[in-house]
């Protein structure tokens, strides 16, 4: 199985900050990577596919980059609605696997 | 707008079979464009992919669960289903159904349903 490791596990930031979350794959996955946002008690929300393509309707302050084994999710200017847990997921090969999550907290 | 809704018992006894259904509204499960999937999340933990199904019935399962999982499609009801046999406390989780885009990312999710395993 491909292991997905996110860092940091927890990130404290303030409204207006620029933040970056990193996701590393245990082997190359090309750009077959998605990012999701999850708030407590809610289903994950789809943000980014193919490492850097923004899903329709997702604010442009979200961006993704990377290929191979290292990927990043960047939020250019944090808004109050962005405080949540973020997960990366590889879909290069079965079994699909998720990172352990990064909790973005208000500083 | 496509919506997914999970349904099924919230409580299952150990060693029995967990059965959940995902009803698709605003679209068709029989489309040749998409796969449909199940993902679960134990309380306070991360996400685990369970498996995918195509309208034709072809399936892909997580090897860690493969011996216990069956996912199927019922086109007449516009639903797809999950069965997980021989459940234990480790299967306690929120179970989500989701649609897979053509590139296999999960773009639309149901709201999730909590399943507890207890006698």
Contacts between the chains, C-beta under 8 A, distances in Angstrom:
chain1	res1	chain2	res2	distance
A	32	B	103	7.4
A	32	B	104	7.4
A	34	B	105	4.0
A	34	B	106	7.1
A	36	B	47	7.9
A	36	B	106	7.6
A	42	B	111	7.6
A	43	B	96	5.7
A	43	B	109	4.0
A	43	B	110	6.5
A	43	B	111	5.6
A	43	B	112	5.2
A	44	B	47	7.0
A	44	B	96	7.6
A	44	B	106	7.5
A	44	B	109	5.9
A	45	B	109	7.7
A	46	B	105	6.8
A	46	B	106	6.4
A	46	B	107	4.7
A	46	B	108	7.4
A	46	B	109	7.5
A	49	B	101	6.6
A	49	B	103	6.0
A	49	B	105	4.3
A	49	B	107	7.5
A	50	B	103	6.1
A	50	B	105	7.7
A	55	B	107	6.7
A	87	B	46	6.8
A	87	B	47	5.9
A	89	B	47	7.4
A	89	B	49	7.9
A	89	B	105	7.2
A	89	B	106	7.5
A	91	B	103	7.3
A	91	B	104	4.2
A	91	B	105	5.9
A	94	B	60	5.7
A	94	B	62	7.7
A	94	B	63	8.0
A	95	B	49	5.8
A	95	B	62	4.3
A	95	B	63	6.1
A	95	B	64	7.1
A	96	B	49	4.1
A	96	B	62	7.9
A	96	B	104	7.5
A	97	B	49	6.9
A	98	B	46	5.6
A	98	B	47	4.2
A	98	B	48	7.2
A	98	B	49	7.2
A	99	B	46	7.3
A	100	B	46	4.9
A	101	B	46	5.3
A	101	B	47	8.0
